[in-house]
Amino acid sequence: MVLVVDASMVLGWFFPDETKPAAEAARRQFATTGAVVPALWWFEVRNALIVGERRERIDVTQTAEILAQLVALPIHIDREPDGDAVMALARAHRLTFYDAAYLELARRLDAPLGTLDRHLTAAARAAAVPLLGEEA
């Protein structure tokens, strides 16, 4: 079964202060199943890395190493979201459009969602989208 992961989950692998058991579980599952992410994930991850550099949490070399590791992972970028469904989920669950894109993708693929975001986790539960570690 494929996994949908958001940027918070993946970044939890690389920032020690953000590591959580759920992030480690996603990393283990990811190795076998791969993941699908919405196109915005590419930008979110890179933005978080550049912000990490500015806050001196990581340096340019570490950013390059993280990106090299991510490029080597089996990540498929989904470029065909259902825009109406994303908008409806954002409205129904008071999510950002960006977070609703992850929820829509997981729902459309009937895939578990891996996230460390509390609001997105609550929305996934309310929308009956399985969460990594909570699949039936």
N, CA, C and O atoms as a DFTB+ gen file, in Angstrom:
544 C
 N C O
     1  1       0.854      -1.181       0.000
     2  2       0.000       0.000       0.000
     3  2       0.891       1.234       0.000
     4  3       1.828       1.333       0.793
     5  1       0.599       2.161      -0.883
     6  2       1.362       3.396      -0.974
     7  2       1.023       4.310       0.203
     8  3      -0.027       4.166       0.828
     9  1       1.897       5.225       0.491
    10  2       1.761       6.140       1.609
    11  2       1.776       7.572       1.076
    12  3       2.528       7.880       0.152
    13  1       0.955       8.443       1.651
    14  2       1.011       9.874       1.362
    15  2       1.666      10.522       2.574
    16  3       1.196      10.351       3.699
    17  1       2.741      11.260       2.356
    18  2       3.432      11.926       3.464
    19  2       3.515      13.417       3.191
    20  3       3.736      13.849       2.059
    21  1       3.334      14.189       4.245
    22  2       3.481      15.628       4.082
    23  2       4.904      16.038       4.447
    24  3       5.697      15.220       4.913
    25  1       5.212      17.297       4.232
    26  2       6.563      17.795       4.482
    27  2       6.942      17.673       5.950
    28  3       8.099      17.394       6.262
    29  1       5.992      17.877       6.860
    30  2       6.317      17.794       8.291
    31  2       6.842      16.409       8.649
    32  3       7.770      16.279       9.447
    33  1       6.256      15.393       8.069
    34  2       6.659      14.025       8.366
    35  2       8.075      13.769       7.851
    36  3       8.915      13.234       8.575
    37  1       8.331      14.142       6.633
    38  2       9.641      13.888       6.032
    39  2      10.725      14.717       6.723
    40  3      11.823      14.217       6.964
    41  1      10.429      15.964       7.039
    42  2      11.426      16.805       7.705
    43  2      11.733      16.309       9.105
    44  3      12.814      16.571       9.634
    45  1      10.791      15.593       9.712
    46  2      11.044      14.983      11.011
    47  2      12.175      13.970      10.970
    48  3      12.749      13.642      12.008
    49  1      12.503      13.472       9.785
    50  2      13.607      12.523       9.650
    51  2      14.959      13.214       9.748
    52  3      15.956      12.587      10.108
    53  1      14.996      14.491       9.431
    54  2      16.272      15.183       9.284
    55  2      16.563      16.234      10.349
    56  3      17.716      16.629      10.525
    57  1      15.542      16.688      11.058
    58  2      15.740      17.647      12.134
    59  2      15.562      16.901      13.453
    60  3      14.441      16.537      13.807
    61  1      16.648      16.669      14.183
    62  2      16.569      15.838      15.391
    63  2      15.517      16.299      16.399
    64  3      14.899      15.466      17.062
    65  1      15.306      17.599      16.526
    66  2      14.326      18.086      17.504
    67  2      12.893      17.892      17.041
    68  3      11.959      18.149      17.800
    69  1      12.705      17.441      15.802
    70  2      11.366      17.201      15.279
    71  2      11.074      15.713      15.102
    72  3       9.994      15.340      14.646
    73  1      12.025      14.877      15.458
    74  2      11.841      13.438      15.312
    75  2      10.777      12.954      16.293
    76  3      10.819      13.254      17.486
    77  1       9.842      12.210      15.765
    78  2       8.754      11.644      16.566
    79  2       8.621      10.170      16.160
    80  3       9.040       9.793      15.065
    81  1       8.043       9.338      17.028
    82  2       7.849       7.927      16.664
    83  2       7.090       7.765      15.348
    84  3       7.395       6.861      14.571
    85  1       6.114       8.621      15.090
    86  2       5.354       8.516      13.837
    87  2       6.250       8.756      12.623
    88  3       6.084       8.111      11.588
    89  1       7.200       9.683      12.752
    90  2       8.118       9.954      11.638
    91  2       9.006       8.739      11.374
    92  3       9.269       8.394      10.223
    93  1       9.461       8.101      12.437
    94  2      10.295       6.911      12.266
    95  2       9.482       5.757      11.669
    96  3       9.998       4.998      10.849
    97  1       8.223       5.622      12.073
    98  2       7.358       4.592      11.490
    99  2       7.163       4.849      10.004
   100  3       7.188       3.921       9.196
   101  1       6.968       6.110       9.650
   102  2       6.808       6.453       8.231
   103  2       8.074       6.128       7.453
   104  3       8.008       5.626       6.331
   105  1       9.205       6.408       8.039
   106  2      10.480       6.133       7.361
   107  2      10.621       4.642       7.077
   108  3      11.061       4.254       5.995
   109  1      10.251       3.813       8.037
   110  2      10.338       2.354       7.841
   111  2       9.373       1.890       6.748
   112  3       9.750       1.112       5.872
   113  1       8.133       2.366       6.802
   114  2       7.148       1.954       5.797
   115  2       7.523       2.491       4.428
   116  3       7.364       1.809       3.416
   117  1       8.013       3.700       4.406
   118  2       8.404       4.368       3.176
   119  2       9.402       3.523       2.379
   120  3       9.320       3.435       1.154
   121  1      10.327       2.915       3.085
   122  2      11.358       2.122       2.420
   123  2      10.762       0.976       1.614
   124  3      11.335       0.577       0.599
   125  1       9.624       0.440       2.044
   126  2       9.011      -0.688       1.329
   127  2       7.937      -0.263       0.350
   128  3       7.793      -0.870      -0.711
   129  1       7.181       0.768       0.687
   130  2       6.025       1.111      -0.141
   131  2       6.238       2.307      -1.053
   132  3       5.540       2.451      -2.057
   133  1       7.184       3.156      -0.721
   134  2       7.313       4.418      -1.442
   135  2       6.208       5.363      -1.010
   136  3       5.413       5.047      -0.124
   137  1       6.167       6.508      -1.634
   138  2       5.164       7.498      -1.250
   139  2       4.730       8.308      -2.453
   140  3       5.419       8.396      -3.469
   141  1       3.565       8.889      -2.292
   142  2       3.035       9.837      -3.269
   143  2       2.824      11.137      -2.520
   144  3       2.349      11.142      -1.385
   145  1       3.176      12.226      -3.155
   146  2       3.039      13.548      -2.551
   147  2       2.443      14.501      -3.583
   148  3       2.639      14.322      -4.785
   149  1       1.717      15.512      -3.114
   150  2       1.259      16.526      -4.067
   151  2       2.452      17.378      -4.513
   152  3       3.471      17.429      -3.825
   153  1       2.325      18.028      -5.636
   154  2       3.428      18.800      -6.204
   155  2       3.960      19.858      -5.243
   156  3       5.147      20.180      -5.287
   157  1       3.124      20.395      -4.389
   158  2       3.576      21.437      -3.472
   159  2       4.596      20.923      -2.466
   160  3       5.337      21.722      -1.894
   161  1       4.659      19.623      -2.233
   162  2       5.611      19.025      -1.303
   163  2       7.040      19.411      -1.661
   164  3       7.845      19.731      -0.787
   165  1       7.347      19.378      -2.964
   166  2       8.690      19.715      -3.452
   167  2       9.101      21.098      -2.947
   168  3      10.231      21.286      -2.499
   169  1       8.189      22.060      -3.020
   170  2       8.469      23.425      -2.585
   171  2       8.520      23.523      -1.058
   172  3       9.388      24.196      -0.503
   173  1       7.596      22.856      -0.394
   174  2       7.546      22.923       1.070
   175  2       8.826      22.397       1.708
   176  3       9.359      23.009       2.634
   177  1       9.311      21.283       1.223
   178  2      10.528      20.702       1.781
   179  2      11.704      21.651       1.579
   180  3      12.461      21.907       2.515
   181  1      11.857      22.158       0.403
   182  2      12.974      23.056       0.124
   183  2      12.861      24.367       0.896
   184  3      13.871      24.920       1.333
   185  1      11.648      24.860       1.064
   186  2      11.475      26.075       1.859
   187  2      11.870      25.826       3.314
   188  3      12.535      26.660       3.929
   189  1      11.465      24.687       3.860
   190  2      11.824      24.368       5.241
   191  2      13.336      24.233       5.396
   192  3      13.893      24.626       6.421
   193  1      13.995      23.685       4.396
   194  2      15.451      23.550       4.466
   195  2      16.135      24.918       4.423
   196  3      17.089      25.157       5.163
   197  1      15.660      25.803       3.572
   198  2      16.276      27.129       3.485
   199  2      16.019      27.910       4.776
   200  3      16.888      28.647       5.240
   201  1      14.840      27.750       5.348
   202  2      14.550      28.389       6.638
   203  2      15.445      27.782       7.721
   204  3      15.932      28.493       8.599
   205  1      15.657      26.474       7.656
   206  2      16.565      25.817       8.594
   207  2      17.979      26.376       8.509
   208  3      18.655      26.536       9.525
   209  1      18.417      26.668       7.299
   210  2      19.732      27.298       7.128
   211  2      19.745      28.684       7.768
   212  3      20.676      29.024       8.498
   213  1      18.735      29.466       7.500
   214  2      18.682      30.836       8.036
   215  2      18.665      30.847       9.560
   216  3      19.212      31.753      10.187
   217  1      18.034      29.837      10.148
   218  2      17.969      29.748      11.616
   219  2      19.166      29.002      12.194
   220  3      19.247      28.759      13.398
   221  1      20.098      28.644      11.303
   222  2      21.336      27.955      11.671
   223  2      21.090      26.600      12.331
   224  3      21.842      26.168      13.204
   225  1      20.018      25.945      11.891
   226  2      19.745      24.578      12.343
   227  2      20.518      23.584      11.489
   228  3      20.918      22.519      11.958
   229  1      20.718      23.950      10.234
   230  2      21.495      23.150       9.289
   231  2      22.321      24.119       8.451
   232  3      22.083      25.327       8.449
   233  1      23.303      23.555       7.733
   234  2      24.092      24.405       6.846
   235  2      23.880      23.960       5.393
   236  3      23.146      23.011       5.119
   237  1      24.527      24.655       4.492
   238  2      24.358      24.392       3.057
   239  2      24.726      22.948       2.713
   240  3      24.052      22.309       1.904
   241  1      25.782      22.442       3.320
   242  2      26.205      21.066       3.055
   243  2      25.145      20.072       3.518
   244  3      24.844      19.111       2.810
   245  1      24.581      20.296       4.697
   246  2      23.540      19.410       5.193
   247  2      22.298      19.469       4.299
   248  3      21.668      18.444       4.037
   249  1      21.951      20.659       3.836
   250  2      20.813      20.783       2.912
   251  2      21.050      19.940       1.667
   252  3      20.160      19.212       1.227
   253  1      22.240      20.038       1.104
   254  2      22.562      19.259      -0.093
   255  2      22.485      17.760       0.187
   256  3      22.004      16.997      -0.651
   257  1      22.956      17.335       1.362
   258  2      22.897      15.919       1.727
   259  2      21.454      15.440       1.886
   260  3      21.103      14.352       1.431
   261  1      20.632      16.249       2.526
   262  2      19.218      15.894       2.711
   263  2      18.529      15.774       1.363
   264  3      17.800      14.813       1.116
   265  1      18.758      16.749       0.490
   266  2      18.124      16.708      -0.834
   267  2      18.592      15.499      -1.633
   268  3      17.802      14.891      -2.355
   269  1      19.855      15.150      -1.513
   270  2      20.363      13.970      -2.218
   271  2      19.673      12.706      -1.703
   272  3      19.341      11.816      -2.486
   273  1      19.461      12.625      -0.399
   274  2      18.762      11.472       0.173
   275  2      17.312      11.420      -0.315
   276  3      16.800      10.351      -0.647
   277  1      16.663      12.572      -0.355
   278  2      15.259      12.612      -0.789
   279  2      15.116      12.233      -2.256
   280  3      14.179      11.526      -2.628
   281  1      16.031      12.695      -3.084
   282  2      15.969      12.381      -4.514
   283  2      16.100      10.877      -4.741
   284  3      15.544      10.339      -5.698
   285  1      16.829      10.209      -3.871
   286  2      17.039       8.766      -4.017
   287  2      15.845       7.936      -3.539
   288  3      15.788       6.732      -3.792
   289  1      14.899       8.566      -2.856
   290  2      13.750       7.827      -2.325
   291  2      12.664       7.626      -3.383
   292  3      12.548       8.415      -4.321
   293  1      11.867       6.559      -3.223
   294  2      10.784       6.301      -4.183
   295  2       9.576       7.217      -3.916
   296  3       8.578       6.802      -3.327
   297  1       9.700       8.455      -4.363
   298  2       8.642       9.445      -4.173
   299  2       8.050       9.782      -5.528
   300  3       8.762      10.186      -6.447
   301  1       6.752       9.612      -5.642
   302  2       6.047       9.984      -6.866
   303  2       5.307      11.290      -6.603
   304  3       4.572      11.407      -5.622
   305  1       5.500      12.260      -7.472
   306  2       4.811      13.542      -7.322
   307  2       3.525      13.507      -8.143
   308  3       3.543      13.342      -9.363
   309  1       2.409      13.666      -7.435
   310  2       1.095      13.681      -8.079
   311  2       0.824      15.091      -8.588
   312  3       0.895      16.058      -7.830
   313  1       0.517      15.198      -9.853
   314  2       0.276      16.510     -10.462
   315  2      -1.163      16.664     -10.961
   316  3      -1.465      17.564     -11.745
   317  1      -2.051      15.767     -10.494
   318  2      -3.431      15.773     -10.957
   319  2      -4.430      15.861      -9.815
   320  3      -5.310      15.007      -9.711
   321  1      -4.321      16.870      -8.953
   322  2      -5.286      16.938      -7.844
   323  2      -6.695      17.238      -8.340
   324  3      -6.888      17.809      -9.413
   325  1      -7.655      16.844      -7.546
   326  2      -9.047      17.197      -7.811
   327  2      -9.279      18.530      -7.096
   328  3      -9.566      18.563      -5.899
   329  1      -9.153      19.606      -7.832
   330  2      -9.229      20.947      -7.258
   331  2     -10.505      21.216      -6.494
   332  3     -10.474      21.853      -5.441
   333  1     -11.636      20.739      -7.010
   334  2     -12.903      20.942      -6.303
   335  2     -12.919      20.199      -4.973
   336  3     -13.413      20.715      -3.971
   337  1     -12.378      18.990      -4.971
   338  2     -12.337      18.205      -3.736
   339  2     -11.392      18.847      -2.722
   340  3     -11.690      18.867      -1.528
   341  1     -10.256      19.371      -3.186
   342  2      -9.324      20.043      -2.277
   343  2     -10.017      21.243      -1.638
   344  3      -9.925      21.448      -0.428
   345  1     -10.709      22.032      -2.453
   346  2     -11.407      23.214      -1.940
   347  2     -12.478      22.806      -0.926
   348  3     -12.617      23.438       0.122
   349  1     -13.222      21.767      -1.234
   350  2     -14.274      21.308      -0.325
   351  2     -13.686      20.829       1.004
   352  3     -14.240      21.117       2.064
   353  1     -12.577      20.106       0.954
   354  2     -11.935      19.637       2.182
   355  2     -11.375      20.804       2.994
   356  3     -11.466      20.812       4.222
   357  1     -10.802      21.779       2.309
   358  2     -10.283      22.960       3.013
   359  2     -11.409      23.682       3.739
   360  3     -11.250      24.111       4.882
   361  1     -12.543      23.812       3.069
   362  2     -13.695      24.481       3.693
   363  2     -14.268      23.658       4.849
   364  3     -14.513      24.178       5.938
   365  1     -14.474      22.386       4.594
   366  2     -15.136      21.525       5.585
   367  2     -14.317      21.374       6.866
   368  3     -14.874      21.258       7.958
   369  1     -12.990      21.375       6.724
   370  2     -12.131      21.100       7.880
   371  2     -11.287      22.303       8.298
   372  3     -10.392      22.188       9.135
   373  1     -11.587      23.454       7.703
   374  2     -10.875      24.692       8.028
   375  2      -9.360      24.518       7.904
   376  3      -8.588      24.955       8.757
   377  1      -8.964      23.861       6.804
   378  2      -7.556      23.631       6.501
   379  2      -7.050      24.686       5.529
   380  3      -7.830      25.332       4.830
   381  1      -5.739      24.848       5.495
   382  2      -5.166      25.607       4.390
   383  2      -5.395      24.788       3.128
   384  3      -5.570      23.571       3.198
   385  1      -5.395      25.430       2.009
   386  2      -5.535      24.709       0.747
   387  2      -4.388      23.707       0.606
   388  3      -4.568      22.609       0.080
   389  1      -3.209      24.105       1.086
   390  2      -2.040      23.236       0.986
   391  2      -2.245      21.939       1.769
   392  3      -2.005      20.852       1.243
   393  1      -2.687      22.051       3.022
   394  2      -2.926      20.841       3.815
   395  2      -4.060      20.009       3.240
   396  3      -4.010      18.780       3.265
   397  1      -5.074      20.675       2.728
   398  2      -6.194      19.952       2.121
   399  2      -5.726      19.149       0.898
   400  3      -6.325      18.124       0.573
   401  1      -4.674      19.596       0.223
   402  2      -4.142      18.856      -0.934
   403  2      -3.616      17.491      -0.509
   404  3      -3.792      16.508      -1.230
   405  1      -2.969      17.420       0.661
   406  2      -2.506      16.130       1.173
   407  2      -3.687      15.237       1.524
   408  3      -3.684      14.043       1.223
   409  1      -4.681      15.814       2.153
   410  2      -5.864      15.055       2.549
   411  2      -6.598      14.518       1.324
   412  3      -7.012      13.359       1.301
   413  1      -6.756      15.353       0.318
   414  2      -7.430      14.928      -0.916
   415  2      -6.667      13.797      -1.583
   416  3      -7.274      12.831      -2.045
   417  1      -5.358      13.901      -1.638
   418  2      -4.540      12.875      -2.282
   419  2      -4.670      11.544      -1.545
   420  3      -4.858      10.501      -2.172
   421  1      -4.571      11.579      -0.228
   422  2      -4.708      10.339       0.544
   423  2      -6.092       9.731       0.362
   424  3      -6.228       8.514       0.234
   425  1      -7.103      10.565       0.350
   426  2      -8.464      10.065       0.167
   427  2      -8.643       9.483      -1.231
   428  3      -9.214       8.404      -1.388
   429  1      -8.165      10.185      -2.227
   430  2      -8.318       9.715      -3.617
   431  2      -7.591       8.398      -3.845
   432  3      -8.088       7.536      -4.570
   433  1      -6.425       8.232      -3.238
   434  2      -5.649       7.001      -3.425
   435  2      -6.012       5.916      -2.412
   436  3      -5.502       4.798      -2.483
   437  1      -6.895       6.250      -1.470
   438  2      -7.232       5.344      -0.371
   439  2      -5.948       4.875       0.304
   440  3      -5.735       3.684       0.530
   441  1      -5.099       5.857       0.619
   442  2      -3.789       5.585       1.204
   443  2      -3.696       6.233       2.578
   444  3      -4.320       7.266       2.821
   445  1      -2.925       5.636       3.472
   446  2      -2.732       6.291       4.762
   447  2      -1.935       7.578       4.598
   448  3      -1.078       7.692       3.722
   449  1      -2.233       8.529       5.448
   450  2      -1.564       9.828       5.448
   451  2      -0.589       9.870       6.613
   452  3      -0.944       9.555       7.749
   453  1       0.626      10.257       6.321
   454  2       1.628      10.455       7.363
   455  2       1.851      11.945       7.550
   456  3       2.300      12.630       6.632
   457  1       1.540      12.444       8.731
   458  2       1.726      13.859       9.038
   459  2       2.031      14.028      10.517
   460  3       1.614      13.217      11.344
   461  1       2.756      15.077      10.839
   462  2       2.988      15.458      12.228
   463  2       2.146      16.677      12.592
   464  3       2.201      17.162      13.722
   465  1       1.374      17.164      11.636
   466  2       0.546      18.353      11.831
   467  2      -0.744      17.965      12.559
   468  3      -1.515      17.138      12.072
   469  1      -0.967      18.563      13.714
   470  2      -2.149      18.207      14.530
   471  2      -3.467      18.541      13.841
   472  3      -4.416      17.759      13.908
   473  1      -3.534      19.693      13.182
   474  2      -4.777      20.100      12.532
   475  2      -5.104      19.161      11.367
   476  3      -6.255      18.765      11.182
   477  1      -4.078      18.812      10.586
   478  2      -4.285      17.888       9.468
   479  2      -4.645      16.494       9.985
   480  3      -5.466      15.803       9.381
   481  1      -4.043      16.083      11.086
   482  2      -4.385      14.790      11.700
   483  2      -5.857      14.758      12.100
   484  3      -6.562      13.786      11.826
   485  1      -6.315      15.824      12.748
   486  2      -7.723      15.895      13.166
   487  2      -8.647      15.878      11.962
   488  3      -9.686      15.218      11.985
   489  1      -8.278      16.599      10.909
   490  2      -9.106      16.630       9.699
   491  2      -9.155      15.254       9.040
   492  3     -10.208      14.830       8.564
   493  1      -8.023      14.556       9.011
   494  2      -7.995      13.211       8.420
   495  2      -8.925      12.274       9.184
   496  3      -9.672      11.501       8.585
   497  1      -8.871      12.350      10.492
   498  2      -9.765      11.502      11.290
   499  2     -11.226      11.829      10.998
   500  3     -12.047      10.929      10.824
   501  1     -11.544      13.115      10.945
   502  2     -12.926      13.537      10.688
   503  2     -13.388      13.125       9.296
   504  3     -14.568      12.842       9.088
   505  1     -12.456      13.089       8.340
   506  2     -12.795      12.722       6.964
   507  2     -12.655      11.224       6.712
   508  3     -12.795      10.773       5.575
   509  1     -12.382      10.456       7.751
   510  2     -12.217       9.008       7.659
   511  2     -11.088       8.614       6.713
   512  3     -11.175       7.606       6.012
   513  1     -10.032       9.415       6.701
   514  2      -8.814       9.095       5.937
   515  2      -7.859       8.408       6.898
   516  3      -7.547       8.966       7.949
   517  1      -7.391       7.222       6.571
   518  2      -6.513       6.514       7.500
   519  2      -5.203       7.266       7.718
   520  3      -4.648       7.858       6.793
   521  1      -4.732       7.230       8.937
   522  2      -3.451       7.841       9.299
   523  2      -2.413       6.750       9.460
   524  3      -2.731       5.638       9.881
   525  1      -1.196       7.059       9.132
   526  2      -0.115       6.102       9.302
   527  2      -0.116       5.631      10.748
   528  3      -0.103       6.445      11.672
   529  1      -0.130       4.345      10.939
   530  2      -0.140       3.778      12.284
   531  2      -1.522       3.552      12.834
   532  3      -1.686       2.896      13.862
   533  1      -2.531       4.096      12.152
   534  2      -3.913       3.921      12.619
   535  2      -4.766       3.208      11.574
   536  3      -5.988       3.151      11.712
   537  1      -4.141       2.668      10.536
   538  2      -4.903       1.996       9.491
   539  2      -5.664       0.819      10.080
   540  3      -5.213       0.155      11.013
   541  1      -6.830       0.587       9.502
   542  2      -7.686      -0.510       9.987
   543  2      -7.112      -1.856       9.611
   544  3      -7.697      -2.890       9.936
